[in-house]
Amino acid sequence: MNKLEELIKSVFPNHGWKTTPHIDSRIKHWSEKYSVMTKMLSISEFGWDAEKKMLQVEKAVFDEWVEVRLMNSDY
């Protein structure tokens, strides 16, 4: 993160912006979302639409997936 802070300082010398907590919170948020998507894609009914860049699944399968996760308190 130090190199990133140096780059930010070189582009915006008078702002004093830091990577923490701003970028750290973005990384944490992305990691949580990526983890969920990885779990979904490990199930055969879930797929990836490369053209639309989104998950593809039938509504009934998704609803069941959500209900099981809520009951198990995984999320």
Secondary structure, 3 states (H helix, E strand, C coil): CHHHHHHHHHHCCCCCCCCCCHHHHHHHHHHHHHHHHHHHHCCCCCEEECCCCEEECCHHHHHHHHHHHHHHCCC
